[in-house]
Amino acid sequence: MDYAKLLNGKKTFPWKKATNMKIAIIGGGFMGLVLAHKISKTNAKVKVFERETQPGGLSTYHDYEHFIWDRFYHVILPTDADLIHLMEEIGLGDQINWRRSMTGYYVQNKFYSISSLKEFLFFPPLNIIDKLKLGFTIFYGSRIKNWKTLEKITAKDWLIKIGGKKTYEKFWSPLLLAKLGEMHESVSAVFIWSYIKRLFQARSSAAQKEHMGYVSGGYKTVFDRLQELLVQKDAELLLDCSVKKIIPGASGGITVFYNDREEHFDKLIFTAPLNALNILAAPKLVEVTKKQKPIEYLGVICMVMLTEQPLTPYYVLNIADKEIPFTGVIGMSTLVDLEETGGKYITYFPKYATADDTYWQKTDQELEDIFLKGVQKLYPEFNMGTVNSVHINKAMKVQPLQVLNYSEFIPKIQTKNPDFYVLNTSQFVNETLNNNTVTQHIDYFMINFNKDLESI
Ligand SMILES: Cc1cc2nc3c(=O)[nH]c(=O)nc-3n(C[C@H](O)[C@H](O)[C@H](O)COP(=O)(O)OP(=O)(O)OC[C@H]3O[C@@H](n4cnc5c(N)ncnc54)[C@H](O)[C@@H]3O)c2cc1C
C-alpha cells in the first residue's frame, strides 16, 4: 500500500462520535493498543483482549533482573515519521534518543563495517565492478514504484539479475539469511525492495551515516503510556484473556467467547496472527483477497546476553557463516545508554526459524549451550567470565513470509461482515515488519472506519 499517498493530509480529520458503541479488539500488541487508543477518541467503549499476562506482543518487555527492556530488539529510524508522530501525540516525543549506529558484516571469518557510504563502497569482499553493481541495485531498487511486478520473481533471482551472482553471494545472501533464516530463497523480490527502501533511507542524507533511536525505558514506556491513556478513556484491557471463539451476532454485531463467558460487541477488529484468526473466527467471517493459501510465518529464537564488557561495536552484525547458530548480533548497548540497563551491556542473538525447524524442540538450556558456543566461535577473544546472565526468548509467529504473489493470499481489512475487520501485519504487502508501518496501517484503517461510523 502507498500509505504516504493514502494518508496525505487526512490525519487531522474530525473523529466521528461513536458514544455507546461497543468495540472489541483482539490482541494487545502494538497494533491492538495503538488502535484502541485511536478508537477510544471516538468515545466508543473499547475492550482489548490479550492472551498474555502483559501487553505488547512482539514489542513487549522482559525483566532482565537489573532492569526491564524489550524482549526483542527494537529501534526507531529517523524516517519512521508516523511512529515518531505517534510518540509525540502520546507525549513521548522528548523521550526518543537518537544515536549514531553502525552496521557490520561477518564474512569469511572477518568483520567489516558498512556504516557509511565510504565504508560501503570499500567493502573488501567485493571488487570495484561488484560494488558498482551493488550500488546500482540499491539505486535502481529505491526508484522502483511498481512493486507488484516484483511479486512475480524471487528476491534471489531478482538480485542476481540486477547485480550479478557474486554480489548476491557476498552481500545479499547473508543479509537475507540474517533476516529470514533458511527460507530466504523463497521470498519474492518485494521483501528486499522494501528492505532497501526502509534501511537505506536511515542514512541521513547530509552525512550518509546511520542514525537510530530508542525510547527511554524501552517499549515498556510506550505500553505504560498507552495503558494510561486507555484508562482515561474508560477503555478496558483484559490481560491473560485468550479469546476462544468469534461468531457473527444473529441480528448484527459480533459475539466473543472468552473465559467461560460470551459478550456481544457492535464491531470487532482482529489484530492477532492469521493462525489464530483461522482457529477462532467462524469461517464465513474470514475472506481472502483472491486465492486461499495458508500464509507461513517465520519465528524467532533469540538469546539475550548481559555482560560487564561490550561485545560488539555494531548495532547490527549480519552473519554469513552457517557454522554460527544465530543469524545476526544486535548490540543494543551501542545505542542505549548504560544507565538504562543497570550498567550492563545487552546483546541479542537472533535466529529466524520456520515452524518445522528442529530448534523449537530444544530446551532453553540446550539453546543456551549452542548459542554460547557460537558466541565463543565468533568472538574467541571475548572473556566469557564477564557474562552476567543469559535469557532465551522465543516467538513463533513473527514475520509472514512474503512469497511469490503474496498480496493475493492475505485477508482483506474489511470483510463481508460489516462489523468484523482484520487488521494485522500479514497485510503488509510492500513493507517490512516494523512499528512505523503498523502505525500507518492503523491510520489508514481509521480513515475508513470513520467513514463506516458516519454511515451508521
Ligand atoms: C526480533 C524482532 C525485532 C524487531 N525489531 C523491530 C524494530 O527494530 N523496529 C520496529 O519498528 N519493529 C520491530 N519489530 C516488529 C514489531 O515487533 C512488530 O511490528 C509489532 O510488535 C507487531 O505488533 P502486532 O500487534 O501487529 O502483532 P503481535 O505483537 O504479534 O500482537 C498480537 C497479539 O495478539 C495476541 N493474541 C494472539 N492470540 C490471541 C487470542 N486468542 N486472544 C487474545 N489475544 C491473542 C498475542 O498474544 C499478541 O500480544 C521486531 C520484531 C521482532 C520479533
The ligand as a Tripos MOL2 file, in Angstrom:
@<TRIPOS>MOLECULE
LIG
   53    58     1     0     0
SMALL
NO_CHARGES

@<TRIPOS>ATOM
      1 C1         13.1090   -9.8650   16.7240 C.3       1 LIG1
      2 C2         12.2490   -8.6920   16.3400 C.ar      1 LIG1
      3 C3         12.8420   -7.4580   16.0990 C.ar      1 LIG1
      4 C4         12.0500   -6.3700   15.7380 C.ar      1 LIG1
      5 N1         12.6490   -5.1490   15.5350 N.ar      1 LIG1
      6 C5         11.8890   -4.0670   15.2460 C.ar      1 LIG1
      7 C6         12.4660   -2.7720   15.1600 C.ar      1 LIG1
      8 O1         13.6800   -2.6040   15.3340 O.2       1 LIG1
      9 N2         11.6740   -1.7180   14.8500 N.ar      1 LIG1
     10 C7         10.3280   -1.8590   14.6530 C.ar      1 LIG1
     11 O2          9.6380   -0.8560   14.4010 O.2       1 LIG1
     12 N3          9.7450   -3.0850   14.7340 N.ar      1 LIG1
     13 C8         10.4770   -4.1870   15.0360 C.ar      1 LIG1
     14 N4          9.8900   -5.4120   15.1560 N.ar      1 LIG1
     15 C9          8.4940   -5.5610   14.7510 C.3       1 LIG1
     16 C10         7.4790   -5.2350   15.8400 C.3       1 LIG1
     17 O3          7.7630   -6.0070   16.9750 O.3       1 LIG1
     18 C11         6.0940   -5.5500   15.2690 C.3       1 LIG1
     19 O4          5.8390   -4.6440   14.2050 O.3       1 LIG1
     20 C12         4.9550   -5.4000   16.2510 C.3       1 LIG1
     21 O5          5.2570   -5.8970   17.5280 O.3       1 LIG1
     22 C13         3.7140   -6.1100   15.7020 C.3       1 LIG1
     23 O6          2.6400   -5.8830   16.5970 O.3       1 LIG1
     24 P1          1.2320   -6.5500   16.3820 P.3       1 LIG1
     25 O7          0.3810   -6.0550   17.4730 O.co2     1 LIG1
     26 O8          0.7730   -6.3430   14.9950 O.co2     1 LIG1
     27 O9          1.4500   -8.1190   16.5000 O.3       1 LIG1
     28 P2          1.7990   -9.0130   17.8250 P.3       1 LIG1
     29 O10         2.8580   -8.3320   18.5850 O.co2     1 LIG1
     30 O11         2.0380  -10.3670   17.3040 O.co2     1 LIG1
     31 O12         0.4620   -8.9420   18.6560 O.3       1 LIG1
     32 C14        -0.5980   -9.8490   18.5350 C.3       1 LIG1
     33 C15        -1.1660  -10.0650   19.9210 C.3       1 LIG1
     34 O13        -2.3000  -10.9350   19.8300 O.3       1 LIG1
     35 C16        -2.3130  -11.7430   20.9860 C.3       1 LIG1
     36 N5         -3.1700  -12.9130   20.7600 N.ar      1 LIG1
     37 C17        -2.9610  -13.9720   19.9260 C.ar      1 LIG1
     38 N6         -3.9760  -14.8450   20.0350 N.ar      1 LIG1
     39 C18        -4.8680  -14.3260   20.9070 C.ar      1 LIG1
     40 C19        -6.1100  -14.7760   21.4350 C.ar      1 LIG1
     41 N7         -6.6540  -15.9280   21.0790 N.pl3     1 LIG1
     42 N8         -6.7570  -13.9870   22.3330 N.ar      1 LIG1
     43 C20        -6.2300  -12.7950   22.7470 C.ar      1 LIG1
     44 N9         -5.0350  -12.3420   22.2870 N.ar      1 LIG1
     45 C21        -4.3640  -13.0840   21.3870 C.ar      1 LIG1
     46 C22        -0.8340  -12.0930   21.1680 C.3       1 LIG1
     47 O14        -0.5690  -12.5610   22.4720 O.3       1 LIG1
     48 C23        -0.1630  -10.7630   20.8450 C.3       1 LIG1
     49 O15         0.0310   -9.9700   22.0030 O.3       1 LIG1
     50 C24        10.6480   -6.5200   15.5640 C.ar      1 LIG1
     51 C25        10.0590   -7.7630   15.8230 C.ar      1 LIG1
     52 C26        10.8470   -8.8350   16.2230 C.ar      1 LIG1
     53 C27        10.1850  -10.1420   16.5350 C.3       1 LIG1
@<TRIPOS>BOND
     1     1     2 1
     2     2     3 ar
     3     2    52 ar
     4     3     4 ar
     5     4     5 ar
     6     4    50 ar
     7     5     6 ar
     8     6     7 ar
     9     6    13 1
    10     7     8 2
    11     7     9 ar
    12     9    10 ar
    13    10    11 2
    14    10    12 ar
    15    12    13 ar
    16    13    14 ar
    17    14    15 1
    18    14    50 ar
    19    15    16 1
    20    16    17 1
    21    16    18 1
    22    18    19 1
    23    18    20 1
    24    20    21 1
    25    20    22 1
    26    22    23 1
    27    23    24 1
    28    24    25 2
    29    24    26 1
    30    24    27 1
    31    27    28 1
    32    28    29 2
    33    28    30 1
    34    28    31 1
    35    31    32 1
    36    32    33 1
    37    33    34 1
    38    33    48 1
    39    34    35 1
    40    35    36 1
    41    35    46 1
    42    36    37 ar
    43    36    45 ar
    44    37    38 ar
    45    38    39 ar
    46    39    40 ar
    47    39    45 ar
    48    40    41 1
    49    40    42 ar
    50    42    43 ar
    51    43    44 ar
    52    44    45 ar
    53    46    47 1
    54    46    48 1
    55    48    49 1
    56    50    51 ar
    57    51    52 ar
    58    52    53 1
@<TRIPOS>SUBSTRUCTURE
     1 LIG1         1 GROUP 0 **** ****
